[in-house]
Amino acid sequence: MHEKVRISFIAGATILAGLSTTRCNSAPETTNVVEAGSVETIKEDGDLIVLTLEGPTTFSVSSAGAIGYEADLVKAFAEDLGVTPRFIQMDSIEEIADAMEDGRAHLAAANLTITDTRKERLSFGPAYRNVEESVVCHQSGPAPKTVEALSKVSLSVVEGSTYAETLEGLSADYPSLSFETEIAGSALPLLRDVAEQRLDCTIADSHLAEYARRLYPDLVVPMTVSEARPLGWVYNSEITGMDQALAGWFMEAHASGYLEELDEHWFGHLDEFDYVEVLRFVERVEERLPLYRTYFEAAAEEKPFDWLLLAAQAYQESHWDPDAVSPTGVRGIMMLTRPTAKEVGIQDRTDPAQSVDGGARYLARLYNRLPDAIQGEERLWFALAAYNVGMGHVYDARTLARRQGLDPNRWEAMERTLPLLTRPKYYSSVKYGYARGYEPVRYVERIRDYYNMLRANVPV
């Protein structure tokens, strides 16, 4: 049995490595000055002290441990060092800056933008992602597209953020531009204020803005106020060798494709936004999902995926309608065929508990039948594709990938070769023949998007 795929992951074959030992602390006042030393000293002590901020794209604590884009990145670095990350949640960017100046941690990982002003007081490691600063407003309110128009709305941003720094710079040319600041770990509380129309607009990093639109579909992004800017970790310059360790690790993370994989996992589908569909989905999360959540949770136990993934698949299949029927005769909340239902021992496909349990067991069987070389979350995407189009056609797509010099163990290759099964030149040369190869690609894409939206909307 392959290790269970959860929301967060470590690149390669190791999934959730170290989550059981990752330690979290939400009391910043307990941090003391770390002993001056070296990376080797950290390895000997076994703990990597990391300051962070709570946020959906940064860090949060779940029953499984620390999750989030920054949390995953830190865990991968710590795993490479052979140490355990100890996350300490701070309340604001300024608190992090003060604590790092005082030497109270080894690193700070909190979606911190690298700016000249910050570099005057803090030491930054290599850049690992670029973001823009997006103005976010409510679709029924003012949506400024120029700085002059921005001057006419009520605007508040996170205190100590680069957003405030950017607005200060703009106010030199636009004296009427005014704004307030609020202490927060991320822009999410301000985005919620905009969504609930207590505030006209705020500013957030582009990836957080798009993430928030899954949570609050009425948000719009009418303009940006900065060019792309790099994110970086702050490191304790008193730790000998930390700069070289970060430079070497991030270089390898770029070269190996890990950063690309992590970006794809957390933010890969955020640019595919359909307001009507997202609004309908959010409504059904509130109205329908509670009726079936316990079925998804029970069915996902001891399976190589979590219940949110199973719920996302069920939404793609039936929109959580246990009475759904397709023109081809598949039915129920997991849209099982008669042969599949019989294979997994399901008697009533319209019974939601049976359907969810049967769908989960069938998906797990497909997952476990895949070659061991398909690892990590990619294994899950392959299994979902097989659920949709059949395992034989997935194997055929892998054959085509090999012929084209692509890695048959990467989902990226399947996105290119599955559609080829609609063309005689290709399907006539493989074992299982013609398939509607575009469908499994869209199927997996949509499930991944629903999965991301569930993470944004449903506490685990």
C-alpha positions as CSV (number, residue, x, y, z in Angstrom):
1,M,0.0,0.0,0.0
2,H,1.4,3.4,-1.0
3,E,1.5,6.1,1.6
4,K,-1.7,8.2,1.9
5,V,-1.8,11.3,-0.2
6,R,-2.8,14.3,1.8
7,I,-3.1,18.0,1.1
8,S,0.6,18.8,1.4
9,F,3.5,16.7,0.0
10,I,7.2,16.5,-0.2
11,A,8.6,16.1,-3.8
12,G,9.4,12.7,-5.2
13,A,8.5,9.5,-3.6
14,T,8.3,10.8,0.0
15,I,4.8,11.9,0.8
16,L,4.2,13.8,4.1
17,A,7.7,13.0,5.3
18,G,8.1,14.3,8.8
19,L,4.6,15.6,9.4
20,S,4.3,13.4,12.5
21,T,7.4,15.0,13.9
22,T,6.9,18.6,12.6
23,R,6.4,20.8,15.6
24,C,4.3,23.9,15.7
25,N,4.1,26.7,18.2
26,S,1.8,29.7,18.1
27,A,3.3,31.5,21.0
28,P,6.0,33.9,19.7
29,E,6.9,35.1,23.1
30,T,8.5,31.7,23.9
31,T,11.2,32.1,21.3
32,N,14.7,32.8,22.6
33,V,17.8,33.8,20.9
34,V,19.2,30.8,19.1
35,E,22.8,29.8,19.8
36,A,25.3,31.2,17.3
37,G,26.8,28.3,15.4
38,S,26.7,26.7,12.0
39,V,24.5,24.5,9.8
40,E,26.4,21.6,11.2
41,T,25.4,22.6,14.7
42,I,21.7,22.7,13.6
43,K,22.1,19.2,12.2
44,E,23.6,18.0,15.5
45,D,20.8,19.6,17.5
46,G,18.1,18.3,15.2
47,D,15.8,21.3,15.2
48,L,15.3,24.0,12.5
49,I,13.6,27.0,14.1
50,V,11.4,28.7,11.6
51,L,9.3,31.8,12.0
52,T,6.1,32.1,9.9
53,L,2.7,33.6,9.5
54,E,-0.7,31.9,9.4
55,G,-2.3,32.0,5.9
56,P,-3.8,29.7,3.3
57,T,-0.8,30.0,1.0
58,T,1.7,30.1,3.8
59,F,1.2,28.0,6.9
60,S,-1.5,26.5,9.0
61,V,-2.0,23.7,11.5
62,S,-4.2,20.7,10.7
63,S,-4.8,17.4,12.4
64,A,-2.1,16.1,10.1
65,G,0.4,18.7,11.1
66,A,1.7,21.8,9.4
67,I,0.3,22.5,5.9
68,G,0.7,25.2,3.4
69,Y,3.0,26.3,0.5
70,E,5.7,27.6,2.8
71,A,5.3,24.7,5.2
72,D,5.9,22.2,2.4
73,L,9.0,24.1,1.2
74,V,10.5,24.3,4.7
75,K,9.8,20.6,5.3
76,A,11.6,19.7,2.1
77,F,14.6,21.8,3.1
78,A,14.6,20.4,6.6
79,E,14.4,16.8,5.3
80,D,17.4,17.5,3.2
81,L,19.3,18.7,6.3
82,G,18.1,15.7,8.3
83,V,16.4,17.9,10.9
84,T,12.9,18.5,12.2
85,P,11.3,21.9,11.4
86,R,9.9,23.7,14.4
87,F,7.4,26.3,13.2
88,I,6.7,29.4,15.4
89,Q,3.7,31.4,14.3
90,M,4.1,35.1,14.6
91,D,1.4,37.8,14.5
92,S,2.9,40.2,11.9
93,I,5.6,40.8,9.4
94,E,7.2,43.4,11.7
95,E,7.3,40.9,14.5
96,I,9.2,38.5,12.2
97,A,11.6,41.2,11.2
98,D,12.3,42.2,14.8
99,A,12.7,38.6,15.8
100,M,15.2,37.8,13.0
101,E,17.2,40.9,13.8
102,D,17.4,39.6,17.4
103,G,18.5,36.2,16.2
104,R,15.5,34.3,17.6
105,A,15.3,31.8,14.8
106,H,17.3,30.1,12.0
107,L,14.9,31.1,9.2
108,A,11.7,33.0,8.5
109,A,9.4,31.6,5.8
110,A,6.3,33.7,5.3
111,N,5.8,34.7,1.6
112,L,8.2,37.6,2.3
113,T,8.9,39.8,-0.7
114,I,12.5,40.8,-1.2
115,T,12.9,44.5,-1.4
116,D,15.8,46.9,-1.1
117,T,14.3,48.4,2.1
118,R,14.1,44.9,3.7
119,K,17.5,43.9,2.6
120,E,19.0,46.9,4.5
121,R,18.0,45.1,7.8
122,L,17.5,41.4,6.9
123,S,19.5,38.7,5.1
124,F,17.5,37.0,2.3
125,G,18.2,33.6,0.7
126,P,17.5,32.9,-3.0
127,A,14.3,33.9,-4.7
128,Y,11.9,31.0,-5.2
129,R,8.7,32.6,-6.6
130,N,7.6,35.8,-8.2
131,V,4.4,37.6,-7.3
132,E,2.6,40.8,-8.2
133,E,0.6,43.0,-5.9
134,S,-3.0,42.8,-6.9
135,V,-5.7,45.3,-6.0
136,V,-8.8,43.2,-4.9
137,C,-12.3,44.6,-4.7
138,H,-15.9,43.5,-4.7
139,Q,-17.6,43.0,-8.0
140,S,-20.6,45.1,-7.0
141,G,-18.5,48.0,-5.7
142,P,-15.8,50.3,-7.1
143,A,-13.1,48.5,-9.2
144,P,-10.3,51.1,-9.8
145,K,-8.1,50.5,-12.8
146,T,-5.8,53.4,-12.3
147,V,-3.9,54.8,-9.3
148,E,-6.0,58.0,-9.5
149,A,-9.2,55.9,-9.2
150,L,-7.6,53.9,-6.4
151,S,-7.4,57.2,-4.5
152,K,-11.1,57.4,-4.3
153,V,-11.9,54.2,-2.5
154,S,-11.6,53.0,1.1
155,L,-8.4,51.0,1.1
156,S,-6.7,49.0,3.8
157,V,-3.6,46.8,3.7
158,V,-1.5,44.6,6.0
159,E,0.7,46.6,8.3
160,G,4.4,46.3,7.6
161,S,3.8,44.7,4.2
162,T,5.3,45.7,0.8
163,Y,1.8,46.8,-0.2
164,A,2.1,49.6,2.3
165,E,5.5,50.4,1.0
166,T,4.2,50.4,-2.6
167,L,1.4,52.8,-1.7
168,E,3.7,55.1,0.1
169,G,5.8,55.3,-3.0
170,L,2.7,56.0,-5.2
171,S,1.4,58.7,-2.9
172,A,4.4,60.8,-3.8
173,D,2.9,61.3,-7.3
174,Y,-0.7,60.9,-6.1
175,P,-1.1,63.0,-2.9
176,S,-4.8,62.2,-2.6
177,L,-4.0,58.5,-2.3
178,S,-4.7,57.4,1.3
179,F,-4.9,54.0,3.0
180,E,-5.1,52.4,6.4
181,T,-3.1,49.4,7.7
182,E,-4.1,46.5,9.9
183,I,-2.0,43.9,11.8
184,A,-2.6,40.5,10.2
185,G,-0.6,37.4,9.3
186,S,-1.8,37.6,5.7
187,A,-4.1,39.7,3.6
188,L,-6.9,37.1,4.0
189,P,-8.8,38.9,6.8
190,L,-8.8,42.1,4.7
191,L,-10.0,40.1,1.6
192,R,-12.8,38.8,3.8
193,D,-13.7,42.4,4.7
194,V,-13.8,43.2,1.0
195,A,-16.0,40.2,0.2
196,E,-18.4,41.2,3.0
197,Q,-18.3,44.8,1.7
198,R,-16.9,46.3,4.9
199,L,-14.0,47.6,2.8
200,D,-13.9,48.7,-0.8
201,C,-10.5,47.2,-1.7
202,T,-7.3,45.8,-0.4
203,I,-4.0,44.6,-1.9
204,A,-2.7,41.0,-1.8
205,D,0.0,39.0,-3.5
206,S,-1.4,37.7,-6.8
207,H,-1.4,34.0,-5.9
208,L,-3.3,34.8,-2.6
209,A,-5.8,37.0,-4.5
210,E,-6.6,34.2,-6.9
211,Y,-6.8,31.7,-4.0
212,A,-9.2,33.9,-2.2
213,R,-11.5,34.1,-5.2
214,R,-12.2,30.4,-4.6
215,L,-13.3,31.3,-1.1
216,Y,-15.1,34.5,-2.0
217,P,-16.3,34.3,-5.6
218,D,-17.5,38.0,-5.6
219,L,-13.9,39.3,-5.4
220,V,-12.4,40.8,-8.6
221,V,-8.9,41.9,-9.4
222,P,-9.1,45.1,-11.5
223,M,-5.4,46.1,-11.5
224,T,-2.0,45.5,-10.1
225,V,0.3,48.1,-8.5
226,S,3.7,46.4,-8.9
227,E,5.8,44.5,-11.3
228,A,6.6,40.9,-10.5
229,R,8.7,40.7,-7.3
230,P,10.6,37.8,-5.8
231,L,9.8,36.0,-2.6
232,G,12.6,34.7,-0.3
233,W,13.3,33.3,3.1
234,V,15.1,35.4,5.7
235,Y,18.0,33.6,7.3
236,N,20.0,34.2,10.5
237,S,23.3,35.6,9.2
238,E,25.0,34.5,12.4
239,I,24.6,30.8,11.4
240,T,27.7,29.9,9.5
241,G,27.0,28.2,6.2
242,M,23.3,28.9,6.1
243,D,23.6,31.2,3.0
244,Q,25.5,28.4,1.2
245,A,23.1,25.7,2.3
246,L,20.1,27.7,1.1
247,A,21.8,28.6,-2.2
248,G,22.7,25.0,-2.9
249,W,19.3,23.6,-1.9
250,F,17.3,26.1,-3.9
251,M,19.5,25.6,-6.9
252,E,18.8,21.9,-6.8
253,A,15.0,22.5,-6.1
254,H,14.9,24.6,-9.3
255,A,16.9,22.1,-11.3
256,S,15.0,19.0,-10.1
257,G,11.6,20.5,-10.9
258,Y,10.5,20.5,-7.2
259,L,9.6,24.2,-7.1
260,E,7.6,23.8,-10.3
261,E,5.8,20.8,-8.8
262,L,5.0,22.6,-5.6
263,D,3.7,25.6,-7.5
264,E,1.5,23.3,-9.6
265,H,0.2,21.6,-6.5
266,W,-0.8,24.8,-4.7
267,F,-1.5,27.3,-7.5
268,G,-1.6,25.4,-10.8
269,H,-5.2,25.9,-11.6
270,L,-5.9,29.3,-10.0
271,D,-6.0,31.1,-13.3
272,E,-8.9,29.0,-14.5
273,F,-11.7,30.9,-12.9
274,D,-15.4,30.6,-13.8
275,Y,-17.4,32.9,-11.6
276,V,-20.8,31.1,-12.1
277,E,-19.3,27.6,-11.6
278,V,-17.3,28.7,-8.5
279,L,-20.3,30.4,-6.9
280,R,-22.4,27.3,-7.6
281,F,-19.7,25.1,-6.0
282,V,-19.4,27.2,-2.9
283,E,-23.2,27.1,-2.5
284,R,-23.2,23.3,-2.7
285,V,-20.4,23.1,-0.3
286,E,-22.7,24.7,2.2
287,E,-25.9,23.0,1.2
288,R,-25.0,19.5,0.0
289,L,-21.6,18.5,1.3
290,P,-22.7,18.3,5.0
291,L,-25.2,15.6,4.0
292,Y,-22.5,13.3,2.7
293,R,-19.3,14.4,4.5
294,T,-19.4,11.4,6.9
295,Y,-19.6,9.0,4.0
296,F,-16.5,10.6,2.3
297,E,-14.6,10.5,5.6
298,A,-15.5,6.9,6.3
299,A,-14.7,5.8,2.8
300,A,-11.3,7.5,2.7
301,E,-10.1,5.7,5.8
302,E,-7.2,3.4,5.1
303,K,-7.2,4.6,1.5
304,P,-4.3,6.3,-0.4
305,F,-6.1,9.6,-0.6
306,D,-8.0,11.9,1.8
307,W,-11.7,12.5,2.0
308,L,-11.5,16.0,0.4
309,L,-10.1,14.4,-2.8
310,L,-12.9,11.9,-2.8
311,A,-15.5,14.6,-2.3
312,A,-13.9,16.6,-5.2
313,Q,-14.2,13.6,-7.4
314,A,-17.8,13.0,-6.4
315,Y,-18.6,16.6,-7.2
316,Q,-17.1,16.2,-10.7
317,E,-19.1,13.0,-11.2
318,S,-22.5,14.1,-9.9
319,H,-22.4,17.5,-8.2
320,W,-23.1,15.5,-5.0
321,D,-26.5,14.3,-6.4
322,P,-27.1,10.7,-5.4
323,D,-29.9,10.4,-8.0
324,A,-27.7,11.5,-10.9
325,V,-28.0,9.3,-14.0
326,S,-25.9,9.7,-17.2
327,P,-27.1,8.9,-20.7
328,T,-24.9,5.8,-20.7
329,G,-26.5,4.4,-17.6
330,V,-23.9,5.2,-14.9
331,R,-25.6,6.5,-11.8
332,G,-25.3,7.6,-8.2
333,I,-23.1,10.1,-6.4
334,M,-19.9,8.4,-7.7
335,M,-21.5,7.5,-11.1
336,L,-20.7,3.8,-11.0
337,T,-21.3,1.4,-13.9
338,R,-23.1,-1.9,-13.2
339,P,-19.9,-3.9,-13.7
340,T,-17.9,-1.7,-11.5
341,A,-20.6,-1.8,-8.8
342,K,-20.6,-5.5,-9.0
343,E,-16.8,-5.7,-8.8
344,V,-16.7,-3.7,-5.6
345,G,-19.8,-5.4,-4.1
346,I,-22.3,-2.5,-4.3
347,Q,-25.9,-3.5,-4.5
348,D,-27.6,-0.1,-4.7
349,R,-25.8,2.5,-6.8
350,T,-28.3,5.2,-5.7
351,D,-27.6,4.7,-2.0
352,P,-25.0,7.5,-1.3
353,A,-23.2,5.6,1.4
354,Q,-22.8,2.5,-0.8
355,S,-21.9,4.6,-3.8
356,V,-19.2,6.6,-2.0
357,D,-17.7,3.5,-0.4
358,G,-17.7,1.6,-3.8
359,G,-16.2,4.5,-5.6
360,A,-13.4,4.9,-3.0
361,R,-12.6,1.2,-3.1
362,Y,-12.5,1.2,-6.9
363,L,-10.2,4.3,-7.0
364,A,-7.9,2.7,-4.4
365,R,-7.7,-0.5,-6.5
366,L,-6.7,1.6,-9.6
367,Y,-4.2,3.5,-7.5
368,N,-2.6,0.3,-6.3
369,R,-2.5,-1.3,-9.7
370,L,-0.3,1.5,-11.1
371,P,3.5,0.8,-11.6
372,D,5.6,1.7,-8.5
373,A,7.5,4.2,-10.7
374,I,4.5,6.6,-10.6
375,Q,5.0,8.4,-7.3
376,G,3.6,11.2,-5.2
377,E,0.4,13.0,-6.1
378,E,1.0,12.2,-9.8
379,R,0.0,8.6,-8.9
380,L,-3.4,10.0,-7.8
381,W,-3.9,11.8,-11.1
382,F,-3.2,8.7,-13.0
383,A,-5.7,6.7,-10.9
384,L,-8.4,9.3,-11.5
385,A,-7.7,9.2,-15.2
386,A,-8.1,5.4,-15.1
387,Y,-11.4,5.8,-13.2
388,N,-12.6,8.0,-16.0
389,V,-11.3,6.3,-19.2
390,G,-10.1,2.9,-18.1
391,M,-6.7,1.6,-17.0
392,G,-5.9,0.1,-20.5
393,H,-6.1,3.5,-22.2
394,V,-3.8,5.0,-19.5
395,Y,-1.3,2.2,-20.2
396,D,-1.6,3.0,-23.9
397,A,-0.9,6.7,-23.2
398,R,2.2,5.7,-21.3
399,T,3.3,3.7,-24.3
400,L,2.9,6.7,-26.5
401,A,4.8,8.8,-24.0
402,R,7.8,6.5,-24.2
403,R,7.7,6.6,-28.0
404,Q,7.8,10.4,-27.9
405,G,10.7,10.5,-25.4
406,L,8.5,11.7,-22.5
407,D,8.5,10.4,-19.0
408,P,5.6,7.9,-18.8
409,N,5.5,8.3,-15.0
410,R,4.6,12.0,-15.2
411,W,1.1,13.3,-15.4
412,E,2.4,16.2,-17.6
413,A,3.2,13.6,-20.3
414,M,-0.3,12.1,-20.0
415,E,-1.9,15.5,-20.6
416,R,-0.1,15.4,-24.0
417,T,-0.5,11.7,-25.0
418,L,-4.0,10.8,-23.7
419,P,-5.6,13.2,-26.3
420,L,-3.6,11.4,-29.0
421,L,-5.9,8.4,-28.5
422,T,-8.5,10.2,-30.5
423,R,-6.4,10.1,-33.7
424,P,-6.1,7.0,-35.9
425,K,-2.4,7.4,-36.4
426,Y,-1.9,6.8,-32.7
427,Y,-4.8,4.7,-31.4
428,S,-4.3,2.1,-34.1
429,S,-0.8,1.5,-32.9
430,V,-1.6,0.6,-29.3
431,K,-3.4,-2.3,-27.6
432,Y,-6.7,-0.8,-26.4
433,G,-7.4,1.5,-29.4
434,Y,-9.6,4.6,-29.6
435,A,-10.4,6.6,-26.5
436,R,-11.9,10.0,-25.9
437,G,-8.6,11.1,-24.5
438,Y,-9.4,14.7,-23.9
439,E,-12.0,13.7,-21.3
440,P,-9.7,12.2,-18.7
441,V,-7.4,15.3,-18.9
442,R,-10.3,17.6,-18.3
443,Y,-11.7,15.3,-15.6
444,V,-8.5,15.4,-13.6
445,E,-8.0,19.1,-14.1
446,R,-11.5,19.8,-12.7
447,I,-11.1,17.5,-9.8
448,R,-7.8,19.2,-8.9
449,D,-9.6,22.6,-9.1
450,Y,-12.5,21.4,-6.9
451,Y,-9.9,19.9,-4.5
452,N,-8.2,23.2,-4.2
453,M,-11.5,25.0,-3.6
454,L,-12.5,22.5,-0.9
455,R,-9.2,23.1,0.9
456,A,-10.1,26.8,0.8
457,N,-13.7,26.3,2.0
458,V,-13.8,23.3,4.3
459,P,-11.9,22.9,7.6
460,V,-10.3,19.5,8.0
